[in-house]
Amino acid sequence: MAGHTTHTVTNQPPPLAGYDLFTADRALVEAVRRHTDPALLDEVHAELSALGTTSGSAQVQEWGAQANANPPVLRTHDRYGRRIDEVEFHPSWHRLLGKGVSAGLTSAWVRPAGHVRRAAAFLLWSQVEAGNGCPLSMTHAAVPALRADPGLAAEWEPRLTSTVYDRDLRPAELKAGVLFGMGMTEKQGGSDVRANTTAAAPLAEAGTYVLTGHKWFCSAPMSDGFLVLAQAPGGLTCFLVPRVLADGTRNVFRIQRLKDKLGNRSNASAEVEFDGTWARRVGEEGRGVRTIIGMVSATRLDCALGSAGLMRQAVAQAVHHCTHREAFGGKLVDKPLMRNVLADLALESEAATALTLRLAAAYDDGSERERAFLRLAVPAAKYWVTKRCTPVAVEAAECLGGNGYVEESGLPRLVRESPLNSVWEGAGNVQALDVLRALRREPGALDAYLQEIGQAHGADHRLDRAVKDLFTELADLEGVEGRARRLVERVALVLQGALLVRHAPPEVADAFCASRLGGDRGTAFGTLPAGLDLASVVERARPVS
């Protein structure tokens, strides 16, 4: 019947939009302040606040939704039948990628406090749409690999660290900024890259080769260049494959298909084939794995940062919803059981933020001790932080009830994205075994880690006991491979606890140590023990400017 209504819409939270993601994240603001030279702090804070405001705007959030809803499309041939191997993206993808490049997400290596400010920015930008983080991360991580060849670095680094996004496929020499992808794994080997069969045959010109073979996962296939591993006469070697050659012709880069992925749908992940593909060697023949070590470490930290960003957004959405939603006579956020769930989630998010920003600060420091610390702490953080992302995202969605299961809420996209960083750049077992490798081969890595956690000695009895238990585990490495995950989990938790005890508010450190180190909690979220100031923990996580 015209003019009649069935009900009035009430008790629905307002959209979480039109706010500054950076200043609304107290843990992140404090971490940036902690790890930034005071002389640079105002500049860095203003820069991150500007990106936070952009990230929190309704328009940019809509771009993220559009990019996710319109996945890339492969065009192998043009209308005349010529092979072109191009991937078409929705305009919102290009808008997001352009914003990410202009915000400095590929320029950490050439800026003061570059890694801390970039880490914070990456954590913020991951909350908009995680898919475009892949080319940003690959481009950022290519720099340390290329520095194995000073000539290549001098040629490519200024464009890789540029704040100009140029989407056109043309010779890199004609572009003010470029993006990189990478292709390491093959069908038969996966993470075991030494099993690669792609062959590299040297050409007459020194340092140049032709490649024949394939890559099972090739990130960001519309990039200007790619770092790949192939078998040269001297063994597994790193190569740079330009998408377009200097004379303007397309290099042989046959995109077979795009992966149909669970999440990360705005980003293209391709299967490619090389057949007479021109490449330049990076580093020495047979030293491919060593050449890419710096790149791998950088992308692994980005995996942890991306998961920290996803967790922060999931927690922000859950706390925001429960702050505005009423049920059973009061606000959900004030219900003791819901408060316990939200506080438990908030602890996970803050611990991830504190850990990942500490690692970024180690990159900025660059000392021998900090490099040794990163050798152990990066794979441990990558293992643990990315593992925690999925349960946090799922529990946060449940806080919204049925609304959290509906696409419009944005939580299903976070849930689908959440397992990815645990898989990419070496899955959980690879990270755990890498920690064991560092413990056995690099005693300086363990020394640096122990110095770091030792700074919190005596501040919390549960942390001290956890450190003692960790010493016991480390003293017996016989048959340790079978319990490597258990050991690495403890390494990461103790490090997170030490950071929170030193730097977080007492109520956060107390709750973390009681539940994560003291063992006083159940298996599910929302099982924190009595006697903790959970209201303050939740209020700290509330997304307000």
C-alpha positions as CSV (number, residue, x, y, z in Angstrom):
1,M,0.0,0.0,0.0
2,A,1.5,3.3,-1.1
3,G,2.7,5.6,1.7
4,H,2.8,2.8,4.4
5,T,6.0,1.6,6.0
6,T,6.5,-1.6,7.9
7,H,9.1,-0.4,10.4
8,T,11.7,2.3,11.3
9,V,15.4,1.3,11.0
10,T,17.0,1.8,14.4
11,N,19.9,0.3,16.4
12,Q,22.2,-0.1,13.3
13,P,25.7,1.2,13.7
14,P,26.8,4.0,11.4
15,P,29.3,3.2,8.7
16,L,32.9,3.3,9.9
17,A,34.1,5.9,7.3
18,G,35.3,9.4,7.2
19,Y,38.0,9.1,9.9
20,D,41.7,9.0,10.1
21,L,42.9,5.4,10.4
22,F,46.3,6.4,11.7
23,T,45.3,8.8,14.6
24,A,42.5,6.4,15.5
25,D,45.0,3.6,16.1
26,R,46.6,4.4,19.4
27,A,49.0,1.4,19.4
28,L,50.2,2.4,15.9
29,V,50.7,6.1,16.8
30,E,52.7,5.1,19.8
31,A,54.9,2.6,17.9
32,V,55.7,5.2,15.3
33,R,56.6,7.8,18.0
34,R,58.7,5.2,19.7
35,H,60.8,4.3,16.7
36,T,61.1,7.7,14.9
37,D,63.8,10.3,15.4
38,P,62.1,13.2,17.3
39,A,63.4,15.6,14.7
40,L,61.4,13.8,12.0
41,L,58.3,12.9,14.1
42,D,56.1,15.9,13.1
43,E,56.8,15.2,9.4
44,V,56.2,11.5,9.7
45,H,53.0,12.0,11.8
46,A,51.5,14.4,9.3
47,E,52.3,12.2,6.4
48,L,50.7,9.1,8.1
49,S,47.7,11.1,9.2
50,A,47.1,12.3,5.6
51,L,47.3,8.7,4.4
52,G,45.1,7.6,7.3
53,T,42.5,10.2,6.3
54,T,42.6,9.0,2.7
55,S,42.4,5.4,3.8
56,G,39.4,6.1,6.0
57,S,37.5,8.1,3.4
58,A,34.2,6.7,2.0
59,Q,35.5,7.2,-1.6
60,V,38.7,5.2,-1.1
61,Q,36.8,2.5,0.7
62,E,34.5,2.3,-2.2
63,W,37.5,1.9,-4.6
64,G,38.6,-1.0,-2.5
65,A,35.2,-2.7,-2.8
66,Q,35.1,-2.1,-6.5
67,A,38.6,-3.5,-7.1
68,N,37.7,-6.6,-5.2
69,A,34.3,-7.0,-6.9
70,N,35.9,-6.7,-10.4
71,P,38.8,-9.1,-10.7
72,P,41.5,-8.7,-13.4
73,V,40.9,-10.2,-16.8
74,L,43.6,-11.8,-18.9
75,R,43.9,-10.8,-22.6
76,T,46.3,-13.2,-24.3
77,H,45.7,-11.8,-27.8
78,D,44.5,-8.6,-29.4
79,R,41.5,-8.4,-31.8
80,Y,43.8,-9.2,-34.8
81,G,45.2,-12.4,-33.2
82,R,48.5,-11.0,-32.1
83,R,49.8,-12.2,-28.8
84,I,49.8,-9.4,-26.2
85,D,49.7,-11.2,-22.8
86,E,48.1,-8.3,-20.9
87,V,45.9,-8.1,-17.8
88,E,43.1,-5.6,-17.5
89,F,42.3,-4.1,-14.1
90,H,39.3,-2.1,-12.9
91,P,40.0,1.6,-12.8
92,S,39.7,1.5,-9.0
93,W,42.7,-0.8,-8.9
94,H,44.8,1.8,-10.7
95,R,43.6,4.5,-8.4
96,L,44.6,2.5,-5.4
97,L,47.9,1.5,-6.7
98,G,48.7,5.1,-7.7
99,K,47.8,6.3,-4.2
100,G,50.0,3.6,-2.7
101,V,53.0,4.5,-4.8
102,S,52.6,8.3,-4.2
103,A,52.4,7.6,-0.5
104,G,55.9,6.2,-0.5
105,L,55.1,2.5,-0.2
106,T,58.0,1.7,-2.5
107,S,60.5,4.3,-1.4
108,A,61.6,3.2,2.1
109,W,65.2,2.5,1.2
110,V,65.9,6.1,0.2
111,R,64.1,8.1,3.0
112,P,65.1,8.9,6.6
113,A,63.1,6.7,9.0
114,G,61.9,5.1,5.7
115,H,61.1,1.6,7.0
116,V,59.1,2.7,10.0
117,R,57.1,5.2,8.1
118,R,56.5,2.8,5.3
119,A,55.6,0.0,7.7
120,A,53.0,2.1,9.3
121,A,51.7,3.2,5.9
122,F,51.6,-0.4,4.6
123,L,49.6,-1.4,7.7
124,L,47.1,1.4,7.1
125,W,46.8,0.8,3.3
126,S,46.3,-2.9,3.8
127,Q,43.0,-2.1,5.5
128,V,41.6,-0.5,2.3
129,E,42.2,-3.4,-0.1
130,A,45.0,-5.8,0.5
131,G,45.3,-6.9,-3.2
132,N,47.3,-3.9,-4.3
133,G,49.8,-4.5,-1.5
134,C,51.4,-7.3,-3.7
135,P,53.0,-5.1,-6.4
136,L,53.8,-2.5,-3.8
137,S,55.6,-5.1,-1.6
138,M,57.4,-6.8,-4.6
139,T,58.7,-3.4,-5.8
140,H,59.9,-2.5,-2.3
141,A,61.6,-5.8,-1.8
142,A,63.4,-5.8,-5.2
143,V,65.8,-3.1,-4.1
144,P,68.0,-5.2,-1.8
145,A,68.2,-8.0,-4.4
146,L,69.3,-5.6,-7.1
147,R,72.0,-4.1,-4.9
148,A,73.9,-7.4,-5.5
149,D,74.7,-5.8,-8.8
150,P,75.7,-2.1,-8.4
151,G,75.2,-1.4,-12.1
152,L,71.7,-2.8,-12.1
153,A,70.9,-1.0,-8.9
154,A,72.0,2.3,-10.2
155,E,69.9,1.8,-13.3
156,W,66.7,0.6,-11.7
157,E,66.6,1.8,-8.1
158,P,65.6,5.4,-8.8
159,R,62.6,4.2,-10.7
160,L,61.7,1.5,-8.2
161,T,61.7,4.0,-5.3
162,S,59.9,6.7,-7.3
163,T,56.5,8.1,-6.1
164,V,55.2,8.2,-9.7
165,Y,52.8,5.4,-10.9
166,D,53.0,4.8,-14.6
167,R,50.8,2.0,-15.7
168,D,51.8,1.9,-19.4
169,L,53.9,-1.0,-20.8
170,R,56.9,0.7,-22.4
171,P,60.7,0.6,-22.0
172,A,61.7,1.3,-18.4
173,E,64.2,3.9,-19.6
174,L,61.2,6.1,-20.7
175,K,59.4,5.9,-17.3
176,A,59.7,8.0,-14.2
177,G,58.5,5.1,-12.0
178,V,58.3,1.3,-12.4
179,L,56.9,-1.7,-10.5
180,F,58.4,-5.1,-10.1
181,G,56.9,-8.6,-9.7
182,M,58.6,-11.9,-9.1
183,G,58.4,-15.5,-10.1
184,M,60.3,-18.0,-8.0
185,T,58.2,-21.2,-7.7
186,E,57.5,-23.8,-10.2
187,K,55.0,-26.7,-10.5
188,Q,57.3,-29.4,-9.3
189,G,59.0,-27.6,-6.4
190,G,56.9,-25.0,-4.8
191,S,59.0,-23.5,-1.9
192,D,61.8,-25.8,-2.8
193,V,63.2,-23.5,-5.4
194,R,66.4,-25.5,-5.8
195,A,64.2,-28.0,-7.7
196,N,63.5,-25.4,-10.4
197,T,64.0,-26.5,-14.0
198,T,63.7,-23.2,-15.8
199,A,67.0,-23.0,-17.8
200,A,69.1,-19.9,-18.4
201,A,71.5,-20.0,-21.4
202,P,74.2,-17.3,-21.6
203,L,74.3,-15.0,-24.6
204,A,77.4,-13.3,-26.1
205,E,76.8,-10.1,-24.2
206,A,78.2,-10.4,-20.6
207,G,75.5,-10.9,-18.0
208,T,72.6,-11.6,-20.5
209,Y,70.8,-14.9,-21.0
210,V,67.7,-16.4,-22.6
211,L,65.3,-18.3,-20.3
212,T,63.2,-21.4,-21.1
213,G,60.7,-22.7,-18.6
214,H,57.8,-21.6,-16.5
215,K,56.6,-20.1,-13.2
216,W,53.7,-21.5,-11.4
217,F,53.0,-18.3,-9.4
218,C,54.1,-15.0,-10.9
219,S,53.1,-12.0,-8.9
220,A,51.8,-8.8,-10.5
221,P,52.2,-9.8,-14.2
222,M,51.7,-6.3,-15.6
223,S,54.8,-5.0,-13.8
224,D,57.8,-3.5,-15.6
225,G,60.3,-6.1,-14.5
226,F,60.5,-9.4,-12.6
227,L,63.0,-11.2,-10.5
228,V,63.1,-14.9,-11.2
229,L,65.2,-17.9,-10.4
230,A,66.6,-20.2,-13.1
231,Q,69.2,-22.8,-13.6
232,A,72.3,-21.2,-15.2
233,P,75.4,-23.3,-16.1
234,G,76.8,-22.4,-12.7
235,G,73.6,-23.3,-10.8
236,L,70.5,-21.6,-9.5
237,T,70.8,-17.9,-10.3
238,C,68.7,-14.8,-9.9
239,F,67.6,-12.9,-13.1
240,L,65.9,-9.7,-14.0
241,V,63.3,-10.1,-16.7
242,P,62.1,-6.8,-18.2
243,R,58.5,-6.9,-19.6
244,V,59.4,-4.5,-22.5
245,L,62.8,-4.5,-24.1
246,A,64.9,-1.4,-24.7
247,D,63.9,-1.2,-28.4
248,G,60.2,-1.2,-27.4
249,T,59.4,-4.8,-28.3
250,R,57.7,-7.0,-25.8
251,N,59.8,-9.6,-24.1
252,V,58.6,-13.2,-24.4
253,F,56.3,-13.4,-21.3
254,R,53.4,-15.8,-22.0
255,I,50.7,-15.6,-19.4
256,Q,48.9,-18.9,-19.5
257,R,46.1,-18.1,-17.0
258,L,45.3,-16.2,-13.9
259,K,44.8,-18.0,-10.6
260,D,41.2,-18.2,-9.3
261,K,42.0,-17.5,-5.6
262,L,40.1,-17.7,-2.4
263,G,40.7,-14.0,-1.6
264,N,43.1,-11.3,-2.8
265,R,40.9,-11.2,-5.9
266,S,41.7,-7.7,-7.1
267,N,45.3,-8.8,-7.6
268,A,46.5,-10.9,-10.6
269,S,48.5,-14.0,-9.8
270,A,49.6,-15.7,-13.0
271,E,51.1,-18.8,-14.5
272,V,53.7,-17.7,-17.1
273,E,56.0,-19.4,-19.6
274,F,59.4,-18.3,-20.9
275,D,60.5,-19.3,-24.3
276,G,63.6,-17.5,-25.5
277,T,62.9,-14.8,-22.9
278,W,65.7,-12.2,-22.5
279,A,67.1,-11.7,-19.0
280,R,70.0,-10.1,-17.1
281,R,71.8,-11.9,-14.4
282,V,71.5,-10.4,-10.8
283,G,74.5,-11.4,-8.7
284,E,76.8,-14.4,-9.4
285,E,75.8,-17.7,-11.1
286,G,74.9,-20.3,-8.5
287,R,74.2,-17.7,-5.8
288,G,70.5,-17.2,-6.6
289,V,69.2,-18.0,-3.1
290,R,71.7,-15.8,-1.4
291,T,70.9,-13.0,-3.9
292,I,67.2,-13.0,-3.0
293,I,67.7,-13.3,0.8
294,G,67.2,-9.6,1.4
295,M,64.1,-9.6,-0.9
296,V,62.6,-12.6,0.9
297,S,63.1,-11.0,4.3
298,A,61.4,-7.8,3.2
299,T,58.4,-9.5,1.7
300,R,58.0,-11.7,4.8
301,L,57.9,-8.6,7.0
302,D,55.3,-7.2,4.6
303,C,53.2,-10.4,5.1
304,A,53.3,-9.8,8.9
305,L,52.5,-6.1,8.4
306,G,49.6,-7.0,6.0
307,S,48.2,-9.4,8.6
308,A,48.6,-6.8,11.3
309,G,46.6,-4.3,9.2
310,L,43.9,-6.9,8.5
311,M,43.6,-7.7,12.2
312,R,43.5,-4.0,13.1
313,Q,40.6,-3.4,10.6
314,A,38.7,-6.5,11.8
315,V,39.0,-5.4,15.5
316,A,38.1,-1.8,14.6
317,Q,35.0,-3.0,12.8
318,A,34.0,-5.3,15.7
319,V,34.6,-2.7,18.4
320,H,32.8,0.0,16.4
321,H,29.8,-2.2,15.9
322,C,29.5,-3.2,19.5
323,T,29.9,0.4,20.7
324,H,26.8,1.4,18.8
325,R,24.7,-1.8,18.9
326,E,22.3,-2.4,21.8
327,A,21.0,-5.8,22.8
328,F,19.4,-7.2,26.0
329,G,19.1,-3.8,27.7
330,G,22.5,-2.2,26.9
331,K,25.3,-1.6,24.6
332,L,27.1,-4.7,23.4
333,V,30.5,-3.3,24.3
334,D,29.4,-3.0,27.9
335,K,28.3,-6.7,28.2
336,P,31.0,-8.5,30.2
337,L,31.2,-11.5,27.8
338,M,31.4,-9.4,24.7
339,R,33.9,-7.1,26.4
340,N,36.1,-10.2,27.0
341,V,35.9,-11.2,23.4
342,L,36.8,-7.7,22.1
343,A,39.6,-7.3,24.6
344,D,41.1,-10.6,23.6
345,L,41.0,-9.6,19.9
346,A,42.5,-6.2,20.7
347,L,45.4,-7.8,22.5
348,E,46.2,-9.9,19.4
349,S,46.1,-6.8,17.2
350,E,48.2,-4.6,19.4
351,A,50.8,-7.3,19.9
352,A,51.1,-7.7,16.1
353,T,51.5,-4.0,15.6
354,A,54.1,-3.6,18.3
355,L,56.2,-6.5,16.9
356,T,56.1,-5.5,13.2
357,L,57.0,-1.9,13.8
358,R,59.9,-3.0,16.0
359,L,61.2,-5.0,13.1
360,A,60.8,-2.1,10.7
361,A,62.8,0.0,13.1
362,A,65.6,-2.6,13.0
363,Y,65.8,-2.1,9.2
364,D,66.2,1.6,9.7
365,D,68.9,1.1,12.3
366,G,70.9,-1.3,10.1
367,S,73.5,-2.1,12.7
368,E,75.1,-5.6,12.8
369,R,73.2,-6.4,15.9
370,E,69.8,-5.4,14.4
371,R,70.5,-7.3,11.2
372,A,71.2,-10.4,13.3
373,F,68.0,-9.8,15.3
374,L,66.0,-9.6,12.0
375,R,67.5,-12.9,10.9
376,L,65.6,-14.7,13.7
377,A,62.7,-12.3,14.4
378,V,61.4,-11.9,10.9
379,P,60.6,-15.6,10.2
380,A,59.2,-15.9,13.7
381,A,57.0,-12.9,13.3
382,K,55.9,-14.0,9.8
383,Y,55.0,-17.4,11.2
384,W,53.0,-16.2,14.2
385,V,51.4,-13.0,13.2
386,T,50.1,-14.4,9.9
387,K,48.8,-17.5,11.7
388,R,46.8,-15.3,14.1
389,C,45.1,-13.3,11.4
390,T,42.4,-15.9,10.3
391,P,41.0,-16.6,13.8
392,V,40.9,-12.9,14.6
393,A,39.1,-12.1,11.4
394,V,36.5,-14.9,11.9
395,E,35.9,-14.0,15.5
396,A,35.5,-10.3,14.6
397,A,33.0,-11.1,12.0
398,E,31.0,-13.1,14.6
399,C,30.9,-10.0,16.8
400,L,28.6,-8.5,14.1
401,G,26.3,-11.5,14.2
402,G,24.6,-12.2,10.9
403,N,25.6,-8.8,9.6
404,G,29.2,-10.0,9.7
405,Y,28.4,-12.8,7.3
406,V,27.0,-10.4,4.7
407,E,29.3,-9.1,2.0
408,E,28.3,-5.5,2.5
409,S,29.8,-5.5,6.0
410,G,33.3,-6.0,4.5
411,L,34.1,-8.7,7.0
412,P,33.8,-11.6,4.6
413,R,36.5,-10.0,2.4
414,L,38.8,-9.8,5.4
415,V,38.1,-13.4,6.3
416,R,38.9,-14.6,2.7
417,E,42.1,-12.5,2.7
418,S,43.2,-13.6,6.2
419,P,44.9,-16.9,5.4
420,L,47.0,-15.5,2.5
421,N,50.0,-14.0,4.2
422,S,50.6,-17.3,6.1
423,V,50.9,-19.1,2.7
424,W,52.8,-16.6,0.6
425,E,56.5,-16.0,0.9
426,G,57.0,-19.4,2.6
427,A,54.2,-21.2,4.5
428,G,54.3,-21.9,8.2
429,N,56.7,-24.9,8.1
430,V,59.1,-23.0,5.9
431,Q,59.2,-20.1,8.5
432,A,59.6,-22.5,11.4
433,L,62.5,-24.3,9.8
434,D,64.1,-21.0,8.9
435,V,64.1,-20.0,12.5
436,L,65.9,-23.3,13.3
437,R,68.4,-22.6,10.6
438,A,69.2,-19.2,12.2
439,L,69.5,-20.8,15.6
440,R,72.0,-23.4,14.4
441,R,74.0,-21.4,11.9
442,E,74.0,-17.8,13.3
443,P,74.6,-17.6,17.0
444,G,74.6,-13.8,16.7
445,A,70.9,-14.0,15.9
446,L,70.0,-15.7,19.1
447,D,72.3,-13.3,21.1
448,A,70.5,-10.3,19.6
449,Y,67.1,-11.8,20.3
450,L,68.1,-12.5,23.9
451,Q,69.4,-9.0,24.3
452,E,66.0,-7.7,23.1
453,I,63.8,-9.7,25.4
454,G,66.3,-9.2,28.3
455,Q,65.4,-5.5,28.4
456,A,62.1,-6.5,29.9
457,H,63.6,-8.8,32.6
458,G,61.9,-8.4,36.0
459,A,59.0,-6.4,34.7
460,D,56.5,-9.2,34.8
461,H,56.8,-12.6,36.6
462,R,54.9,-14.4,33.9
463,L,57.2,-13.1,31.2
464,D,60.2,-14.1,33.2
465,R,58.9,-17.6,33.6
466,A,58.1,-17.8,29.9
467,V,61.7,-16.8,29.1
468,K,63.0,-19.4,31.5
469,D,60.8,-22.1,29.8
470,L,62.1,-20.9,26.4
471,F,65.7,-21.3,27.5
472,T,64.8,-24.9,28.4
473,E,63.5,-25.5,25.0
474,L,66.4,-23.9,23.3
475,A,68.9,-25.9,25.3
476,D,67.7,-29.1,23.7
477,L,67.6,-29.0,19.9
478,E,67.8,-32.7,19.5
479,G,64.9,-33.8,17.3
480,V,63.7,-30.2,17.4
481,E,62.3,-30.2,13.8
482,G,59.1,-32.0,14.9
483,R,58.4,-29.4,17.5
484,A,59.6,-26.4,15.5
485,R,56.2,-24.8,15.4
486,R,55.9,-25.0,19.2
487,L,59.3,-23.4,19.6
488,V,58.8,-20.6,17.1
489,E,55.4,-19.8,18.6
490,R,57.1,-19.3,22.0
491,V,59.8,-17.2,20.4
492,A,57.2,-14.9,18.9
493,L,55.0,-14.7,22.0
494,V,57.9,-14.0,24.4
495,L,59.1,-11.2,22.0
496,Q,55.6,-9.7,21.8
497,G,55.3,-9.9,25.6
498,A,58.6,-8.2,26.2
499,L,57.6,-5.3,23.8
500,L,54.2,-4.9,25.4
501,V,55.6,-4.9,29.0
502,R,58.1,-2.2,28.1
503,H,55.9,0.0,25.9
504,A,52.1,-0.7,26.2
505,P,49.8,0.5,28.9
506,P,49.8,-1.7,32.1
507,E,46.3,-3.1,31.4
508,V,47.4,-4.3,27.9
509,A,50.6,-5.9,29.1
510,D,48.9,-7.5,32.1
511,A,46.2,-9.1,30.0
512,F,48.7,-10.3,27.4
513,C,51.1,-11.8,29.9
514,A,48.3,-13.4,31.9
515,S,46.7,-15.0,28.8
516,R,49.5,-15.6,26.3
517,L,52.4,-16.3,28.6
518,G,50.7,-17.3,31.9
519,G,48.4,-19.7,30.2
520,D,45.3,-18.4,32.0
521,R,42.8,-18.6,29.2
522,G,40.8,-21.0,27.1
523,T,41.3,-22.0,23.5
524,A,38.7,-19.6,22.0
525,F,38.7,-15.8,22.1
526,G,36.7,-14.4,25.0
527,T,38.3,-16.6,27.6
528,L,40.5,-14.1,29.4
529,P,40.8,-14.5,33.2
530,A,39.0,-12.4,35.8
531,G,40.7,-9.5,37.4
532,L,41.9,-7.7,34.3
533,D,41.0,-4.2,33.2
534,L,39.3,-5.3,30.0
535,A,37.2,-2.1,29.6
536,S,40.4,0.0,29.2
537,V,41.8,-2.5,26.7
538,V,38.7,-2.3,24.5
539,E,38.5,1.5,24.8
540,R,42.1,1.7,23.6
541,A,41.1,-0.3,20.5
542,R,38.1,1.8,19.7
543,P,38.6,3.6,16.3
544,V,38.1,7.2,17.3
545,S,40.1,10.2,16.2
